[in-house]
Amino acid sequence: MSKSNSHHVLPAHKSGWDVKRSGAQRASAHFETKADAVKAARVISRNQKTELFVHNIDGRIGYKDSHGNDPFPPKS
């Protein structure tokens, strides 16, 4: 996983979806659906001001959201 200050929504090994902080051995939470996992992960990520990576079923990053201290205006 990338960046130590980030959270990830990942497909779980057996079934469902996990919310996991980068570098953690265990998931913070487990959900049956990806939508539920993303919803919970957004709350966690906003509270802790981290970047959120949402992975596809194949494990590749589908998209990401930043809830940290982004520079404004964004660098081009």
mmCIF file as gemmi writes it, N, C-alpha and C atoms, coordinates in Angstrom:
data_model
loop_
_atom_site.group_PDB
_atom_site.id
_atom_site.type_symbol
_atom_site.label_atom_id
_atom_site.label_alt_id
_atom_site.label_comp_id
_atom_site.label_asym_id
_atom_site.label_entity_id
_atom_site.label_seq_id
_atom_site.pdbx_PDB_ins_code
_atom_site.Cartn_x
_atom_site.Cartn_y
_atom_site.Cartn_z
_atom_site.occupancy
_atom_site.B_iso_or_equiv
_atom_site.pdbx_formal_charge
_atom_site.auth_seq_id
_atom_site.auth_asym_id
_atom_site.pdbx_PDB_model_num
ATOM 1 N N . MET Axp A 1 ? 0.834 -1.173 0 1 0 ? 1 A 1
ATOM 2 C CA . MET Axp A 1 ? 0 0 0 1 0 ? 1 A 1
ATOM 3 C C . MET Axp A 1 ? 0.88 1.237 0 1 0 ? 1 A 1
ATOM 4 N N . SER Axp A 2 ? 0.325 2.324 -0.494 1 0 ? 2 A 1
ATOM 5 C CA . SER Axp A 2 ? 1.1 3.549 -0.58 1 0 ? 2 A 1
ATOM 6 C C . SER Axp A 2 ? 0.875 4.443 0.635 1 0 ? 2 A 1
ATOM 7 N N . LYS Axp A 3 ? 1.733 5.428 0.789 1 0 ? 3 A 1
ATOM 8 C CA . LYS Axp A 3 ? 1.671 6.431 1.852 1 0 ? 3 A 1
ATOM 9 C C . LYS Axp A 3 ? 1.284 5.869 3.209 1 0 ? 3 A 1
ATOM 10 N N . SER Axp A 4 ? 2.004 6.256 4.223 1 0 ? 4 A 1
ATOM 11 C CA . SER Axp A 4 ? 1.7 5.766 5.564 1 0 ? 4 A 1
ATOM 12 C C . SER Axp A 4 ? 0.518 6.497 6.172 1 0 ? 4 A 1
ATOM 13 N N . ASN Axp A 5 ? 0.179 7.666 5.653 1 0 ? 5 A 1
ATOM 14 C CA . ASN Axp A 5 ? -0.928 8.43 6.191 1 0 ? 5 A 1
ATOM 15 C C . ASN Axp A 5 ? -2.138 8.326 5.263 1 0 ? 5 A 1
ATOM 16 N N . SER Axp A 6 ? -2.611 7.105 5.069 1 0 ? 6 A 1
ATOM 17 C CA . SER Axp A 6 ? -3.744 6.886 4.18 1 0 ? 6 A 1
ATOM 18 C C . SER Axp A 6 ? -4.576 5.695 4.639 1 0 ? 6 A 1
ATOM 19 N N . HIS Axp A 7 ? -5.793 5.641 4.13 1 0 ? 7 A 1
ATOM 20 C CA . HIS Axp A 7 ? -6.693 4.517 4.366 1 0 ? 7 A 1
ATOM 21 C C . HIS Axp A 7 ? -7.065 3.903 3.024 1 0 ? 7 A 1
ATOM 22 N N . HIS Axp A 8 ? -7.357 2.608 3.057 1 0 ? 8 A 1
ATOM 23 C CA . HIS Axp A 8 ? -7.669 1.874 1.835 1 0 ? 8 A 1
ATOM 24 C C . HIS Axp A 8 ? -8.939 1.057 2.017 1 0 ? 8 A 1
ATOM 25 N N . VAL Axp A 9 ? -9.74 1.006 0.956 1 0 ? 9 A 1
ATOM 26 C CA . VAL Axp A 9 ? -10.871 0.074 0.88 1 0 ? 9 A 1
ATOM 27 C C . VAL Axp A 9 ? -10.411 -1.021 -0.063 1 0 ? 9 A 1
ATOM 28 N N . LEU Axp A 10 ? -10.302 -2.237 0.476 1 0 ? 10 A 1
ATOM 29 C CA . LEU Axp A 10 ? -9.731 -3.366 -0.262 1 0 ? 10 A 1
ATOM 30 C C . LEU Axp A 10 ? -10.675 -4.562 -0.253 1 0 ? 10 A 1
ATOM 31 N N . PRO Axp A 11 ? -10.643 -5.372 -1.313 1 0 ? 11 A 1
ATOM 32 C CA . PRO Axp A 11 ? -11.418 -6.617 -1.254 1 0 ? 11 A 1
ATOM 33 C C . PRO Axp A 11 ? -10.811 -7.529 -0.182 1 0 ? 11 A 1
ATOM 34 N N . ALA Axp A 12 ? -11.667 -8.115 0.652 1 0 ? 12 A 1
ATOM 35 C CA . ALA Axp A 12 ? -11.209 -9.021 1.702 1 0 ? 12 A 1
ATOM 36 C C . ALA Axp A 12 ? -10.807 -10.355 1.079 1 0 ? 12 A 1
ATOM 37 N N . HIS Axp A 13 ? -9.985 -11.121 1.796 1 0 ? 13 A 1
ATOM 38 C CA . HIS Axp A 13 ? -9.474 -12.382 1.256 1 0 ? 13 A 1
ATOM 39 C C . HIS Axp A 13 ? -10.586 -13.382 0.952 1 0 ? 13 A 1
ATOM 40 N N . LYS Axp A 14 ? -11.546 -13.532 1.833 1 0 ? 14 A 1
ATOM 41 C CA . LYS Axp A 14 ? -12.595 -14.534 1.614 1 0 ? 14 A 1
ATOM 42 C C . LYS Axp A 14 ? -13.827 -13.93 0.964 1 0 ? 14 A 1
ATOM 43 N N . SER Axp A 15 ? -14.357 -12.872 1.543 1 0 ? 15 A 1
ATOM 44 C CA . SER Axp A 15 ? -15.519 -12.189 0.966 1 0 ? 15 A 1
ATOM 45 C C . SER Axp A 15 ? -15.665 -10.82 1.6 1 0 ? 15 A 1
ATOM 46 N N . GLY Axp A 16 ? -16.386 -9.937 0.943 1 0 ? 16 A 1
ATOM 47 C CA . GLY Axp A 16 ? -16.627 -8.608 1.477 1 0 ? 16 A 1
ATOM 48 C C . GLY Axp A 16 ? -15.469 -7.655 1.223 1 0 ? 16 A 1
ATOM 49 N N . TRP Axp A 17 ? -15.477 -6.552 1.974 1 0 ? 17 A 1
ATOM 50 C CA . TRP Axp A 17 ? -14.508 -5.47 1.793 1 0 ? 17 A 1
ATOM 51 C C . TRP Axp A 17 ? -13.964 -5.024 3.136 1 0 ? 17 A 1
ATOM 52 N N . ASP Axp A 18 ? -12.679 -4.682 3.16 1 0 ? 18 A 1
ATOM 53 C CA . ASP Axp A 18 ? -12.021 -4.215 4.378 1 0 ? 18 A 1
ATOM 54 C C . ASP Axp A 18 ? -11.619 -2.755 4.25 1 0 ? 18 A 1
ATOM 55 N N . VAL Axp A 19 ? -11.644 -2.056 5.375 1 0 ? 19 A 1
ATOM 56 C CA . VAL Axp A 19 ? -11.072 -0.719 5.486 1 0 ? 19 A 1
ATOM 57 C C . VAL Axp A 19 ? -9.805 -0.886 6.293 1 0 ? 19 A 1
ATOM 58 N N . LYS Axp A 20 ? -8.685 -0.443 5.734 1 0 ? 20 A 1
ATOM 59 C CA . LYS Axp A 20 ? -7.391 -0.695 6.349 1 0 ? 20 A 1
ATOM 60 C C . LYS Axp A 20 ? -6.514 0.551 6.263 1 0 ? 20 A 1
ATOM 61 N N . ARG Axp A 21 ? -5.807 0.855 7.333 1 0 ? 21 A 1
ATOM 62 C CA . ARG Axp A 21 ? -4.843 1.949 7.319 1 0 ? 21 A 1
ATOM 63 C C . ARG Axp A 21 ? -3.535 1.42 6.74 1 0 ? 21 A 1
ATOM 64 N N . SER Axp A 22 ? -2.837 2.239 5.986 1 0 ? 22 A 1
ATOM 65 C CA . SER Axp A 22 ? -1.552 1.818 5.412 1 0 ? 22 A 1
ATOM 66 C C . SER Axp A 22 ? -0.607 1.357 6.502 1 0 ? 22 A 1
ATOM 67 N N . GLY Axp A 23 ? 0.034 0.234 6.264 1 0 ? 23 A 1
ATOM 68 C CA . GLY Axp A 23 ? 1.003 -0.31 7.201 1 0 ? 23 A 1
ATOM 69 C C . GLY Axp A 23 ? 0.396 -1.176 8.288 1 0 ? 23 A 1
ATOM 70 N N . ALA Axp A 24 ? -0.927 -1.209 8.396 1 0 ? 24 A 1
ATOM 71 C CA . ALA Axp A 24 ? -1.587 -2.003 9.434 1 0 ? 24 A 1
ATOM 72 C C . ALA Axp A 24 ? -1.659 -3.468 9.009 1 0 ? 24 A 1
ATOM 73 N N . GLN Axp A 25 ? -1.541 -4.353 9.971 1 0 ? 25 A 1
ATOM 74 C CA . GLN Axp A 25 ? -1.654 -5.787 9.701 1 0 ? 25 A 1
ATOM 75 C C . GLN Axp A 25 ? -3.116 -6.216 9.576 1 0 ? 25 A 1
ATOM 76 N N . ARG Axp A 26 ? -3.968 -5.602 10.398 1 0 ? 26 A 1
ATOM 77 C CA . ARG Axp A 26 ? -5.377 -5.996 10.431 1 0 ? 26 A 1
ATOM 78 C C . ARG Axp A 26 ? -6.262 -4.87 9.917 1 0 ? 26 A 1
ATOM 79 N N . ALA Axp A 27 ? -7.424 -5.248 9.436 1 0 ? 27 A 1
ATOM 80 C CA . ALA Axp A 27 ? -8.391 -4.264 8.95 1 0 ? 27 A 1
ATOM 81 C C . ALA Axp A 27 ? -9.008 -3.51 10.122 1 0 ? 27 A 1
ATOM 82 N N . SER Axp A 28 ? -9.322 -2.245 9.895 1 0 ? 28 A 1
ATOM 83 C CA . SER Axp A 28 ? -10.026 -1.44 10.892 1 0 ? 28 A 1
ATOM 84 C C . SER Axp A 28 ? -11.489 -1.848 10.964 1 0 ? 28 A 1
ATOM 85 N N . ALA Axp A 29 ? -12.04 -2.24 9.801 1 0 ? 29 A 1
ATOM 86 C CA . ALA Axp A 29 ? -13.448 -2.632 9.732 1 0 ? 29 A 1
ATOM 87 C C . ALA Axp A 29 ? -13.652 -3.55 8.53 1 0 ? 29 A 1
ATOM 88 N N . HIS Axp A 30 ? -14.725 -4.339 8.581 1 0 ? 30 A 1
ATOM 89 C CA . HIS Axp A 30 ? -15.072 -5.258 7.496 1 0 ? 30 A 1
ATOM 90 C C . HIS Axp A 30 ? -16.539 -5.053 7.144 1 0 ? 30 A 1
ATOM 91 N N . PHE Axp A 31 ? -16.857 -5.056 5.837 1 0 ? 31 A 1
ATOM 92 C CA . PHE Axp A 31 ? -18.219 -4.845 5.368 1 0 ? 31 A 1
ATOM 93 C C . PHE Axp A 31 ? -18.546 -5.852 4.27 1 0 ? 31 A 1
ATOM 94 N N . GLU Axp A 32 ? -19.826 -6.144 4.124 1 0 ? 32 A 1
ATOM 95 C CA . GLU Axp A 32 ? -20.275 -7.071 3.088 1 0 ? 32 A 1
ATOM 96 C C . GLU Axp A 32 ? -20.251 -6.42 1.707 1 0 ? 32 A 1
ATOM 97 N N . THR Axp A 33 ? -20.528 -5.107 1.642 1 0 ? 33 A 1
ATOM 98 C CA . THR Axp A 33 ? -20.565 -4.428 0.357 1 0 ? 33 A 1
ATOM 99 C C . THR Axp A 33 ? -19.484 -3.359 0.26 1 0 ? 33 A 1
ATOM 100 N N . LYS Axp A 34 ? -19.06 -3.1 -0.959 1 0 ? 34 A 1
ATOM 101 C CA . LYS Axp A 34 ? -18.058 -2.064 -1.203 1 0 ? 34 A 1
ATOM 102 C C . LYS Axp A 34 ? -18.62 -0.687 -0.834 1 0 ? 34 A 1
ATOM 103 N N . ALA Axp A 35 ? -19.886 -0.44 -1.155 1 0 ? 35 A 1
ATOM 104 C CA . ALA Axp A 35 ? -20.512 0.85 -0.868 1 0 ? 35 A 1
ATOM 105 C C . ALA Axp A 35 ? -20.491 1.159 0.632 1 0 ? 35 A 1
ATOM 106 N N . ASP Axp A 36 ? -20.799 0.158 1.454 1 0 ? 36 A 1
ATOM 107 C CA . ASP Axp A 36 ? -20.766 0.356 2.908 1 0 ? 36 A 1
ATOM 108 C C . ASP Axp A 36 ? -19.345 0.626 3.4 1 0 ? 36 A 1
ATOM 109 N N . ALA Axp A 37 ? -18.386 -0.077 2.821 1 0 ? 37 A 1
ATOM 110 C CA . ALA Axp A 37 ? -16.986 0.113 3.212 1 0 ? 37 A 1
ATOM 111 C C . ALA Axp A 37 ? -16.502 1.513 2.838 1 0 ? 37 A 1
ATOM 112 N N . VAL Axp A 38 ? -16.86 1.976 1.65 1 0 ? 38 A 1
ATOM 113 C CA . VAL Axp A 38 ? -16.443 3.308 1.208 1 0 ? 38 A 1
ATOM 114 C C . VAL Axp A 38 ? -17.069 4.383 2.091 1 0 ? 38 A 1
ATOM 115 N N . LYS Axp A 39 ? -18.329 4.212 2.41 1 0 ? 39 A 1
ATOM 116 C CA . LYS Axp A 39 ? -19.031 5.184 3.261 1 0 ? 39 A 1
ATOM 117 C C . LYS Axp A 39 ? -18.339 5.313 4.624 1 0 ? 39 A 1
ATOM 118 N N . ALA Axp A 40 ? -18.021 4.193 5.248 1 0 ? 40 A 1
ATOM 119 C CA . ALA Axp A 40 ? -17.346 4.21 6.548 1 0 ? 40 A 1
ATOM 120 C C . ALA Axp A 40 ? -15.92 4.744 6.424 1 0 ? 40 A 1
ATOM 121 N N . ALA Axp A 41 ? -15.229 4.357 5.36 1 0 ? 41 A 1
ATOM 122 C CA . ALA Axp A 41 ? -13.841 4.793 5.162 1 0 ? 41 A 1
ATOM 123 C C . ALA Axp A 41 ? -13.762 6.303 4.969 1 0 ? 41 A 1
ATOM 124 N N . ARG Axp A 42 ? -14.748 6.896 4.302 1 0 ? 42 A 1
ATOM 125 C CA . ARG Axp A 42 ? -14.77 8.351 4.118 1 0 ? 42 A 1
ATOM 126 C C . ARG Axp A 42 ? -14.853 9.076 5.46 1 0 ? 42 A 1
ATOM 127 N N . VAL Axp A 43 ? -15.685 8.571 6.343 1 0 ? 43 A 1
ATOM 128 C CA . VAL Axp A 43 ? -15.817 9.176 7.669 1 0 ? 43 A 1
ATOM 129 C C . VAL Axp A 43 ? -14.49 9.091 8.415 1 0 ? 43 A 1
ATOM 130 N N . ILE Axp A 44 ? -13.874 7.92 8.412 1 0 ? 44 A 1
ATOM 131 C CA . ILE Axp A 44 ? -12.584 7.726 9.089 1 0 ? 44 A 1
ATOM 132 C C . ILE Axp A 44 ? -11.526 8.635 8.484 1 0 ? 44 A 1
ATOM 133 N N . SER Axp A 45 ? -11.459 8.669 7.158 1 0 ? 45 A 1
ATOM 134 C CA . SER Axp A 45 ? -10.455 9.454 6.46 1 0 ? 45 A 1
ATOM 135 C C . SER Axp A 45 ? -10.625 10.954 6.721 1 0 ? 45 A 1
ATOM 136 N N . ARG Axp A 46 ? -11.854 11.417 6.731 1 0 ? 46 A 1
ATOM 137 C CA . ARG Axp A 46 ? -12.104 12.838 7.032 1 0 ? 46 A 1
ATOM 138 C C . ARG Axp A 46 ? -11.702 13.172 8.455 1 0 ? 46 A 1
ATOM 139 N N . ASN Axp A 47 ? -12.067 12.315 9.391 1 0 ? 47 A 1
ATOM 140 C CA . ASN Axp A 47 ? -11.735 12.559 10.803 1 0 ? 47 A 1
ATOM 141 C C . ASN Axp A 47 ? -10.235 12.589 11.048 1 0 ? 47 A 1
ATOM 142 N N . GLN Axp A 48 ? -9.502 11.712 10.357 1 0 ? 48 A 1
ATOM 143 C CA . GLN Axp A 48 ? -8.062 11.611 10.578 1 0 ? 48 A 1
ATOM 144 C C . GLN Axp A 48 ? -7.254 12.393 9.539 1 0 ? 48 A 1
ATOM 145 N N . LYS Axp A 49 ? -7.952 13.076 8.622 1 0 ? 49 A 1
ATOM 146 C CA . LYS Axp A 49 ? -7.322 13.896 7.586 1 0 ? 49 A 1
ATOM 147 C C . LYS Axp A 49 ? -6.274 13.118 6.788 1 0 ? 49 A 1
ATOM 148 N N . THR Axp A 50 ? -6.699 11.972 6.271 1 0 ? 50 A 1
ATOM 149 C CA . THR Axp A 50 ? -5.814 11.117 5.481 1 0 ? 50 A 1
ATOM 150 C C . THR Axp A 50 ? -6.319 11.018 4.047 1 0 ? 50 A 1
ATOM 151 N N . GLU Axp A 51 ? -5.505 10.445 3.2 1 0 ? 51 A 1
ATOM 152 C CA . GLU Axp A 51 ? -5.907 10.181 1.832 1 0 ? 51 A 1
ATOM 153 C C . GLU Axp A 51 ? -6.629 8.834 1.803 1 0 ? 51 A 1
ATOM 154 N N . LEU Axp A 52 ? -7.668 8.736 0.978 1 0 ? 52 A 1
ATOM 155 C CA . LEU Axp A 52 ? -8.462 7.513 0.875 1 0 ? 52 A 1
ATOM 156 C C . LEU Axp A 52 ? -8.268 6.9 -0.496 1 0 ? 52 A 1
ATOM 157 N N . PHE Axp A 53 ? -7.846 5.635 -0.532 1 0 ? 53 A 1
ATOM 158 C CA . PHE Axp A 53 ? -7.68 4.889 -1.769 1 0 ? 53 A 1
ATOM 159 C C . PHE Axp A 53 ? -8.757 3.815 -1.823 1 0 ? 53 A 1
ATOM 160 N N . VAL Axp A 54 ? -9.544 3.812 -2.904 1 0 ? 54 A 1
ATOM 161 C CA . VAL Axp A 54 ? -10.586 2.804 -3.074 1 0 ? 54 A 1
ATOM 162 C C . VAL Axp A 54 ? -10.138 1.873 -4.201 1 0 ? 54 A 1
ATOM 163 N N . HIS Axp A 55 ? -9.959 0.605 -3.854 1 0 ? 55 A 1
ATOM 164 C CA . HIS Axp A 55 ? -9.461 -0.389 -4.798 1 0 ? 55 A 1
ATOM 165 C C . HIS Axp A 55 ? -10.617 -1.108 -5.484 1 0 ? 55 A 1
ATOM 166 N N . ASN Axp A 56 ? -10.353 -1.616 -6.68 1 0 ? 56 A 1
ATOM 167 C CA . ASN Axp A 56 ? -11.316 -2.445 -7.411 1 0 ? 56 A 1
ATOM 168 C C . ASN Axp A 56 ? -11.211 -3.882 -6.919 1 0 ? 56 A 1
ATOM 169 N N . ILE Axp A 57 ? -12.069 -4.727 -7.4 1 0 ? 57 A 1
ATOM 170 C CA . ILE Axp A 57 ? -12.089 -6.141 -6.996 1 0 ? 57 A 1
ATOM 171 C C . ILE Axp A 57 ? -10.77 -6.832 -7.32 1 0 ? 57 A 1
ATOM 172 N N . ASP Axp A 58 ? -10.056 -6.366 -8.353 1 0 ? 58 A 1
ATOM 173 C CA . ASP Axp A 58 ? -8.769 -6.968 -8.713 1 0 ? 58 A 1
ATOM 174 C C . ASP Axp A 58 ? -7.615 -6.429 -7.856 1 0 ? 58 A 1
ATOM 175 N N . GLY Axp A 59 ? -7.911 -5.507 -6.94 1 0 ? 59 A 1
ATOM 176 C CA . GLY Axp A 59 ? -6.891 -4.971 -6.045 1 0 ? 59 A 1
ATOM 177 C C . GLY Axp A 59 ? -6.234 -3.689 -6.528 1 0 ? 59 A 1
ATOM 178 N N . ARG Axp A 60 ? -6.472 -3.324 -7.788 1 0 ? 60 A 1
ATOM 179 C CA . ARG Axp A 60 ? -5.887 -2.094 -8.322 1 0 ? 60 A 1
ATOM 180 C C . ARG Axp A 60 ? -6.667 -0.883 -7.829 1 0 ? 60 A 1
ATOM 181 N N . ILE Axp A 61 ? -5.996 0.248 -7.681 1 0 ? 61 A 1
ATOM 182 C CA . ILE Axp A 61 ? -6.651 1.46 -7.208 1 0 ? 61 A 1
ATOM 183 C C . ILE Axp A 61 ? -7.633 1.951 -8.264 1 0 ? 61 A 1
ATOM 184 N N . GLY Axp A 62 ? -8.891 2.104 -7.856 1 0 ? 62 A 1
ATOM 185 C CA . GLY Axp A 62 ? -9.922 2.603 -8.754 1 0 ? 62 A 1
ATOM 186 C C . GLY Axp A 62 ? -9.974 4.121 -8.738 1 0 ? 62 A 1
ATOM 187 N N . TYR Axp A 63 ? -9.926 4.698 -7.538 1 0 ? 63 A 1
ATOM 188 C CA . TYR Axp A 63 ? -9.898 6.149 -7.382 1 0 ? 63 A 1
ATOM 189 C C . TYR Axp A 63 ? -9.432 6.488 -5.986 1 0 ? 63 A 1
ATOM 190 N N . LYS Axp A 64 ? -9.155 7.77 -5.771 1 0 ? 64 A 1
ATOM 191 C CA . LYS Axp A 64 ? -8.718 8.206 -4.459 1 0 ? 64 A 1
ATOM 192 C C . LYS Axp A 64 ? -9.296 9.576 -4.148 1 0 ? 64 A 1
ATOM 193 N N . ASP Axp A 65 ? -9.429 9.851 -2.864 1 0 ? 65 A 1
ATOM 194 C CA . ASP Axp A 65 ? -9.902 11.139 -2.366 1 0 ? 65 A 1
ATOM 195 C C . ASP Axp A 65 ? -8.932 11.604 -1.298 1 0 ? 65 A 1
ATOM 196 N N . SER Axp A 66 ? -8.67 12.89 -1.294 1 0 ? 66 A 1
ATOM 197 C CA . SER Axp A 66 ? -7.776 13.438 -0.282 1 0 ? 66 A 1
ATOM 198 C C . SER Axp A 66 ? -8.583 14.203 0.744 1 0 ? 66 A 1
ATOM 199 N N . HIS Axp A 67 ? -8.415 13.849 1.992 1 0 ? 67 A 1
ATOM 200 C CA . HIS Axp A 67 ? -9.082 14.541 3.088 1 0 ? 67 A 1
ATOM 201 C C . HIS Axp A 67 ? -8.053 15.194 4.004 1 0 ? 67 A 1
ATOM 202 N N . GLY Axp A 68 ? -6.842 15.368 3.485 1 0 ? 68 A 1
ATOM 203 C CA . GLY Axp A 68 ? -5.771 15.964 4.277 1 0 ? 68 A 1
ATOM 204 C C . GLY Axp A 68 ? -5.588 17.427 3.965 1 0 ? 68 A 1
ATOM 205 N N . ASN Axp A 69 ? -4.415 17.936 4.24 1 0 ? 69 A 1
ATOM 206 C CA . ASN Axp A 69 ? -4.1 19.337 3.996 1 0 ? 69 A 1
ATOM 207 C C . ASN Axp A 69 ? -3.568 19.486 2.584 1 0 ? 69 A 1
ATOM 208 N N . ASP Axp A 70 ? -4.452 19.733 1.646 1 0 ? 70 A 1
ATOM 209 C CA . ASP Axp A 70 ? -4.065 19.907 0.256 1 0 ? 70 A 1
ATOM 210 C C . ASP Axp A 70 ? -3.629 21.349 0.012 1 0 ? 70 A 1
ATOM 211 N N . PRO Axp A 71 ? -2.609 21.533 -0.819 1 0 ? 71 A 1
ATOM 212 C CA . PRO Axp A 71 ? -2.233 22.897 -1.164 1 0 ? 71 A 1
ATOM 213 C C . PRO Axp A 71 ? -3.311 23.529 -2.049 1 0 ? 71 A 1
ATOM 214 N N . PHE Axp A 72 ? -3.578 24.801 -1.816 1 0 ? 72 A 1
ATOM 215 C CA . PHE Axp A 72 ? -4.538 25.492 -2.652 1 0 ? 72 A 1
ATOM 216 C C . PHE Axp A 72 ? -3.895 26.746 -3.182 1 0 ? 72 A 1
ATOM 217 N N . PRO Axp A 73 ? -3.882 27.034 -4.429 1 0 ? 73 A 1
ATOM 218 C CA . PRO Axp A 73 ? -4.463 26.23 -5.489 1 0 ? 73 A 1
ATOM 219 C C . PRO Axp A 73 ? -3.598 25 -5.775 1 0 ? 73 A 1
ATOM 220 N N . PRO Axp A 74 ? -4.194 23.978 -6.394 1 0 ? 74 A 1
ATOM 221 C CA . PRO Axp A 74 ? -3.423 22.757 -6.69 1 0 ? 74 A 1
ATOM 222 C C . PRO Axp A 74 ? -2.26 23.049 -7.633 1 0 ? 74 A 1
ATOM 223 N N . LYS Axp A 75 ? -1.194 22.315 -7.439 1 0 ? 75 A 1
ATOM 224 C CA . LYS Axp A 75 ? -0.036 22.442 -8.327 1 0 ? 75 A 1
ATOM 225 C C . LYS Axp A 75 ? -0.381 21.858 -9.682 1 0 ? 75 A 1
ATOM 226 N N . SER Axp A 76 ? 0.073 22.503 -10.764 1 0 ? 76 A 1
ATOM 227 C CA . SER Axp A 76 ? -0.236 22.011 -12.108 1 0 ? 76 A 1
ATOM 228 C C . SER Axp A 76 ? 0.848 21.116 -12.625 1 0 ? 76 A 1
